[in-house]
Amino acid sequence: MTNETRETRIKRLIYRSRYTGTKETDILLGSFATRHLAGLDESLLDEYETLIENSDPDLYMWISGRRPVPPEWDGEIMRLLKTFRIDD
């Protein structure tokens, strides 16, 4: 997607976040993406995009704190996701 604009990339990532395949993850990632992706720099967008390629159950367990986050995924985006509250 070399010709993809920032705006298109963010829209694509929001869409991908809303339709992960697991309702809980759809709600969590969709809300997070809608609220925060536009404010992230390119490196954090890269980190987010790579992170959401993990399986939905893994993402949910890591974000909810039910399983430890593997070191390779325990970056800035994971910290933001773990403190994110949908109702804020």
Buried (B, 14 or more C-beta within 10 A) or exposed (E): EEEEEEEEBBBEBBEBBBEBEBEBBBBBBBBBBEEBBEEBEEEBBEBBBEBBEEEBBBBBBBBEEEEEBEEEBEBEBBEBBEEBEEEE
